[in-house]
Amino acid sequence: MLTKKQLDLLEFIHARMQKDGVPPSFDEMKIALDLRSKSGIHRLITALEERGFIRRLAHRARAIEILRLPDSIGGGNAFEPRVIAGGQSGVDGASKGEDLSAPSVVTAMDLPVMGRIAAGVPIEAISQVSNRISVPSSMLSSNGAHYALEVRGDSMINAGINDGDIVVIRETDTADDGDIVVALVEGHEATLKKIFRRNNTIELEAANPAYKTRSYPADQVKVQGRLVGLIRSY
């Protein structure tokens, strides 16, 4: 349960990041909430962090990350996928002597790349981290953890997912019909497909007419995550 001031601050930070891609400064927060000093903002930020709504990234220069939102300001809304062109470069750390407690631009976050996923027939599930990739924070949902996978195959090509792309996945065990998900089949094979439920079966549908839709008993398929973004290197 958040106080009104805590909720007002979280909403202000969220709105600014949605609009400009950067969190507001402490001075802007103080003015927006009509507080007399920055110490009040520090206390509100600490309270939001303790309640799991935000995180201050101590290893990044002056960064605040929103982890989740209450339903009253959009926490229950679905996150739409975004596609960018990008590489696998990291983010520079803080300069010596720089204040890490004040907010600034959150340009990217490092996600683990959990190996390769088949966009074709299922392949053996890979759970070991192979490397890490920097992903724009604006691509990530504020709810849940995320990871990345390298795509192998062309069965999702009509959905704009090509062989060699990196897909960004939000961890979840639920999905709506038509969502593109990481599906674990029979406990040991993973594939990237659209999911549909038909009576007591689950259909995993490709986005390429060359591949047939595969049907499985519902208890043999588990959703491991939902697609929220895609990164392509040129």
VOMAR-143954 format. One record per residue (C-alpha): residue in three letters; z, x, y. Coordinates in pm, whole numbers, padded with zeros to 5 digits, always signed. Example, Ala and Ser with C-alpha at 12.3 -4.5 7.8 and 13.67 -1.06 7.14 Angstrom:
ALA+00780+01230-00450;SER+00714+01367-00106;
***
This chain:
MET+00000+00000+00000;LEU-00105+00146+00334;THR+00050+00084+00672;LYS-00174-00054+00945;LYS-00198+00287+01115;GLN-00283+00461+00787;LEU-00552+00201+00715;ASP-00688+00226+01070;LEU-00715+00605+01043;LEU-00883+00594+00701;GLU-01133+00336+00828;PHE-01204+00547+01139;ILE-01262+00864+00933;HIS-01484+00676+00687;ALA-01691+00511+00962;ARG-01745+00842+01142;MET-01853+01019+00822;GLN-02090+00736+00734;LYS-02243+00749+01082;ASP-02253+01121+01160;GLY-02183+01293+00828;VAL-01879+01467+00977;PRO-01513+01367+01006;PRO-01371+01315+01355;SER-01156+01576+01529;PHE-00780+01538+01561;ASP-00826+01458+01930;GLU-01074+01182+01846;MET-00835+01041+01585;LYS-00547+01049+01835;ILE-00752+00861+02096;ALA-00888+00609+01846;LEU-00540+00522+01718;ASP-00383+00536+02068;LEU-00125+00798+01968;ARG+00043+01033+02210;SER+00024+01352+02003;LYS-00161+01517+01718;SER+00159+01537+01517;GLY+00130+01166+01449;ILE-00220+01223+01310;HIS-00088+01505+01091;ARG+00173+01268+00946;LEU-00085+00995+00879;ILE-00325+01239+00712;THR-00044+01374+00494;ALA+00049+01018+00392;LEU-00314+00936+00303;GLU-00339+01257+00102;GLU-00014+01184-00086;ARG-00145+00837-00174;GLY-00470+00979-00311;PHE-00711+00843-00048;ILE-00816+01176+00103;ARG-00800+01543+00019;ARG-00784+01841+00250;LEU-00994+02120+00102;ALA-00784+02430+00154;HIS-01062+02663+00040;ARG-01314+02519+00283;ALA-01325+02549+00657;ARG-01144+02251+00812;ALA-01265+01995+00561;ILE-01146+01645+00472;GLU-01286+01462+00170;ILE-01244+01087+00116;LEU-01154+01030-00249;ARG-01133+00650-00254;LEU-01121+00348-00027;PRO-00926+00023-00045;ASP-01139-00286-00110;SER-01079-00402+00248;ILE-01304-00124+00383;GLY-01564-00099+00111;GLY-01389+00051-00191;GLY-01541-00211-00418;ASN-01901-00167-00306;ALA-02159-00005-00533;PHE-02292+00334-00430;GLU-02668+00363-00404;PRO-02846+00674-00537;ARG-02986+00924-00287;VAL-03255+01183-00353;ILE-03275+01514-00172;ALA-03457+01840-00215;GLY-03218+02128-00252;GLY-03120+02448-00424;GLN-02810+02574-00599;SER-02647+02761-00316;GLY-02276+02750-00243;VAL-02084+02674+00074;ASP-01939+02948+00291;GLY-01562+02966+00294;ALA-01336+02968+00596;SER-01354+03256+00840;LYS-01050+03474+00876;GLY-00789+03311+01095;GLU-00963+02974+01099;ASP-00743+02664+01094;LEU-00794+02493+00757;SER-00589+02185+00842;ALA-00818+02045+01111;PRO-01121+01839+01006;SER-01480+01959+01034;VAL-01815+01920+00858;VAL-01806+01871+00481;THR-02155+01990+00393;ALA-02130+02013+00017;MET-01905+02007-00286;ASP-01930+02216-00601;LEU-01983+02013-00919;PRO-01987+02141-01276;VAL-02325+02131-01449;MET-02233+02012-01796;GLY-02552+02131-01966;ARG-02871+01941-02039;ILE-02931+01572-02100;ALA-03233+01422-02274;ALA-03463+01192-02082;GLY-03642+01122-02410;VAL-03485+01084-02751;PRO-03111+01155-02761;ILE-02997+01514-02793;GLU-02661+01649-02901;ALA-02400+01586-02633;ILE-02301+01894-02432;SER-01953+01908-02281;GLN-01930+02275-02180;VAL-01978+02376-01818;SER-02291+02594-01794;ASN-02275+02664-01418;ARG-02193+02491-01091;ILE-02409+02338-00820;SER-02345+02250-00455;VAL-02406+01881-00388;PRO-02406+01710-00044;SER-02083+01517+00001;SER-02281+01221+00136;MET-02439+01180-00208;LEU-02105+01125-00380;SER-01916+00802-00419;SER-01562+00800-00284;ASN-01443+00659-00618;GLY-01410+00868-00931;ALA-01498+01217-01046;HIS-01854+01349-01062;TYR-02053+01600-01264;ALA-02415+01714-01289;LEU-02665+01743-01574;GLU-03003+01911-01606;VAL-03272+01671-01726;ARG-03495+01757-02021;GLY-03790+01529-02096;ASP-04008+01278-01913;SER-03889+00938-02032;MET-03741+00852-01689;ILE-04038+00974-01486;ASN-04122+00627-01348;ALA-03770+00613-01206;GLY-03844+00934-01015;ILE-03653+01158-01258;ASN-03857+01456-01375;ASP-03807+01728-01633;GLY-03588+02000-01480;ASP-03422+01776-01219;ILE-03047+01781-01171;VAL-02887+01437-01189;VAL-02550+01367-01029;ILE-02331+01138-01238;ARG-02017+00948-01145;GLU-01777+00928-01437;THR-01728+00569-01550;ASP-01721+00375-01876;THR-01876+00061-01728;ALA-02222-00023-01596;ASP-02431-00324-01501;ASP-02754-00416-01676;GLY-03037-00206-01536;ASP-02815+00083-01426;ILE-02927+00434-01521;VAL-02644+00580-01728;VAL-02543+00868-01947;ALA-02503+00698-02284;LEU-02324+00857-02577;VAL-02485+00735-02898;GLU-02293+00733-03225;GLY-02035+00967-03080;HIS-02245+01284-03069;GLU-02581+01231-02896;ALA-02631+01179-02524;THR-02927+01038-02334;LEU-03016+00925-01982;LYS-03152+00569-01984;LYS-03137+00224-01830;ILE-02882+00010-02011;PHE-02913-00357-02108;ARG-02683-00573-02322;ARG-02838-00821-02563;ASN-02587-01028-02762;ASN-02407-00773-02983;THR-02650-00490-02919;ILE-02712-00240-02643;GLU-03066-00146-02547;LEU-03141+00190-02391;GLU-03468+00159-02202;ALA-03687+00443-02079;ALA-03880+00442-01751;ASN-04198+00558-01925;PRO-04416+00326-02138;ALA-04474+00610-02386;TYR-04115+00569-02508;LYS-03989+00268-02701;THR-03669+00088-02606;ARG-03398+00176-02859;SER-03140-00077-02974;TYR-02797+00005-03114;PRO-02491-00194-03221;ALA-02267-00227-02918;ASP-01987-00025-03076;GLN-02219+00276-03124;VAL-02293+00329-02754;LYS-02043+00437-02492;VAL-02119+00476-02122;GLN-02014+00819-01999;GLY-02126+00787-01638;ARG-02368+00627-01393;LEU-02642+00795-01191;VAL-02559+00827-00820;GLY-02796+01101-00707;LEU-03068+01348-00791;ILE-03144+01702-00676;ARG-03483+01865-00712;SER-03563+02230-00641;TYR-03916+02321-00532;
***
